[in-house]
């Protein structure tokens, strides 16, 4: 299961979700394998160990850290990828991480 977690109002969530959906169009990921979860408040973030918006979990493993989350944050995320800070995960990055986590 690929779980896309976000909260409304984060400017990078929709672009990252579109990049994940691009993988469906390319046949790399099944639409049935994607679950979209809106995290509405801090309590929900705590319950889910939400890492911030957007977050993608692959079989329970967070793709950026490659670990199962054990804390939570209710904020927009900024990632550092190849020395560049961004809030948007590219479809290439997402696919590479899915393949790495799933082996």
Number of C-alpha atoms within 10 A of each C-alpha: 12 22 18 20 22 29 20 11 10 15 14 18 24 16 16 23 21 14 20 25 18 16 17 16 12 9 10 14 17 14 14 9 12 18 14 12 13 15 20 12 10 14 13 14 22 16 11 16 16 26 23 21 28 26 22 29 24 22 15 14 18 21 22 16 9 15 13 14 15 10 12 17 14 20 16 18 18 16 13 10 12 6 7 8 10 13 19 20 23 17 18 13 15 19 17 12 19 22 11 11 16 9 6
